[in-house]
Amino acid sequence: MSVDTITASPAAMERGRALLSQGDFAGALIEAEQAVAAAPKDREALLLRADCALALGDVYRSADDLNQIVMNGDADPMLLDRLGAHLQELKLYDQAVVCHVRAINGAAPEHMPQLYINLGRAMMGQGNHKAAVELFETVLGAVPDSADAALNLSGALLSLKDYAGAAEACRKAIASKPTTALYHNLGIALHMQSGQREQAAEAFRKALELDPSNTGSAHMLSVASGEAMEAVPGALVANTFDGYASYYDKDVTEKLRYRVPGLIRRALTDPFYGKRRYQAILDLGCGTGLVGVMVHDVTDFLRGVDVSHNMLMQAVGKEIYHELEEADLTKSLGSDDRLYDGVVAGDVCGYIGNLDAFFANVFARMQPGGLFVFSVERHPTLDYAMQPTGRFAHGRDYVRRALEACGFTVRSTAPERLRINAGQPVDGLIVVAQRPGPGTAAPSPLNLFGKI
Ligand SMILES: C[S@@+](CC[C@H](N)C(=O)[O-])C[C@H]1O[C@@H](n2cnc3c(N)ncnc32)[C@H](O)[C@@H]1O
């Protein structure tokens, strides 16, 4: 008998399935392992092991077994779709798209709407929002009351910054079946359009009526209602950037013409501040590592800290950081105790309103003479205030006062265009602060042409 035709022992399979249904996932996995060991190409045994791995939270291992079934030539469209969903969860969007397309090619017509939605989601992960919009619209053409298609359509339109289109998609779907997620996306779409704050707040209120535990809608309701706030909650930042990570680099460099990483490098290596090379740089809110890309060649050691796991995974892929750590900067700057002669924070202060404690923590982690270089979006009048975008802007005087209160010398607060947002320039400051120490001359008051 060839290995291709050996089937797993029915008794082992039965025991495995029974344990799985009773919630004994580890016990079920042992049975499934035995079944696969005895019959390595048995589709049912591999499926059982994939189910056990998934129940234990091991998506990678589950995907591996489903992939094995595909390699054995035993896959049907629904299995390909399932594998595609796993690959999406693992952020392997290109491979997920291939699986979903293969699933669609062989599937029965009644499965098409769901398969199109799943393909659209994978394309959104790739950053291909326009193609995803077309797929979701095709589904809505065939199944006008598909709340799932409408929700995904609104998400794709929000990513494309088509806020009016996103609001319309949500409203149509809400008319037949209101859900928290639809109200939330409606709130975001309204919030991003000027003069619609009250309606946006109402949409977030409705989202919370349906699900009072929804922290994202609660936060956005506070923002839309103009409530005073000290920082965007770390869990919400993590959630937002986890969903953005796979296409962040493409989005900010190609669409938003994001300049902050280059501006930070320029300041960090400007001879005016007396330093061109660093022993150790701490990149706070490092995200996918765009600032790291710009500074890794001027330091012997580079450490990144961020609250978003998926952003950090993108940074890992760049292979420029010596260390990366997941931490909420409003609570700590990470668990190491090194002192740094360079600290950078590109586009991070927008998530922290009151910067007093953050600056004090940075000061404590710096070597005397070290430079702290960061960006803020600029508020013309107030110390700091939440903007309609959900980020904080900071006043120049406040930033200076807060830095000096911690002991920093403020070397420069240069006005710069940081990026383009919805077609509008976002203006801010690139701030250079220094921890005083031996060898760091105080900037001369006679330097009339300096950068102060
Ligand atoms: C706009 S991105 C900037 C990323 C990177 N510095 C750059 O310039 O491309 C903001 C980053 O700050 C991180 N962030 C915001 N608030 C944070 C917090 N409280 N703790 C840790 N990271 C935070 C986000 O997760 C995100 O990766």
The ligand as an SDF file (V2000), in Angstrom:
LIG
                    3D

 27 29  0  0  0  0  0  0  0  0999 V2000
    2.6560   57.5210   13.1370 C   0  0  0  0  0  0  0  0  0  0  0  0
    3.4950   56.1550   13.7490 S   0  0  0  0  0  0  0  0  0  0  0  0
    5.1920   56.6630   13.6050 C   0  0  0  0  0  0  0  0  0  0  0  0
    6.1290   55.4820   13.5290 C   0  0  0  0  0  0  0  0  0  0  0  0
    7.5610   55.8360   13.2620 C   0  0  0  0  0  0  0  0  0  0  0  0
    8.1440   56.5650   14.3650 N   0  0  0  0  0  0  0  0  0  0  0  0
    7.6590   56.6180   11.9850 C   0  0  0  0  0  0  0  0  0  0  0  0
    8.0740   57.7850   12.0350 O   0  0  0  0  0  0  0  0  0  0  0  0
    7.3340   56.0590   10.9350 O   0  0  0  0  0  0  0  0  0  0  0  0
    3.2310   56.3000   15.4980 C   0  0  0  0  0  0  0  0  0  0  0  0
    3.7740   55.1130   16.2420 C   0  0  0  0  0  0  0  0  0  0  0  0
    3.7870   55.4340   17.6160 O   0  0  0  0  0  0  0  0  0  0  0  0
    3.3190   54.3170   18.3210 C   0  0  0  0  0  0  0  0  0  0  0  0
    2.7160   54.7840   19.5840 N   0  0  0  0  0  0  0  0  0  0  0  0
    1.7660   55.7250   19.7510 C   0  0  0  0  0  0  0  0  0  0  0  0
    1.4570   55.8390   21.0610 N   0  0  0  0  0  0  0  0  0  0  0  0
    2.2440   54.9660   21.7140 C   0  0  0  0  0  0  0  0  0  0  0  0
    2.3920   54.6190   23.0800 C   0  0  0  0  0  0  0  0  0  0  0  0
    1.6450   55.1680   24.0420 N   0  0  0  0  0  0  0  0  0  0  0  0
    3.3130   53.6910   23.3980 N   0  0  0  0  0  0  0  0  0  0  0  0
    4.0870   53.1030   22.4500 C   0  0  0  0  0  0  0  0  0  0  0  0
    3.9770   53.3710   21.1290 N   0  0  0  0  0  0  0  0  0  0  0  0
    3.0680   54.3000   20.7710 C   0  0  0  0  0  0  0  0  0  0  0  0
    2.2940   53.6670   17.4110 C   0  0  0  0  0  0  0  0  0  0  0  0
    2.0550   52.3210   17.7380 O   0  0  0  0  0  0  0  0  0  0  0  0
    2.9410   53.8580   16.0540 C   0  0  0  0  0  0  0  0  0  0  0  0
    3.7550   52.7870   15.7010 O   0  0  0  0  0  0  0  0  0  0  0  0
  1  2  1  0
  2  3  1  0
  2 10  1  0
  3  4  1  0
  4  5  1  0
  5  6  1  0
  5  7  1  0
  7  8  2  0
  7  9  1  0
 10 11  1  0
 11 12  1  0
 11 26  1  0
 12 13  1  0
 13 14  1  0
 13 24  1  0
 14 15  1  0
 14 23  1  0
 15 16  2  0
 16 17  1  0
 17 18  1  0
 17 23  2  0
 18 19  1  0
 18 20  2  0
 20 21  1  0
 21 22  2  0
 22 23  1  0
 24 25  1  0
 24 26  1  0
 26 27  1  0
M  CHG  2   2   1   9  -1
M  END
$$$$
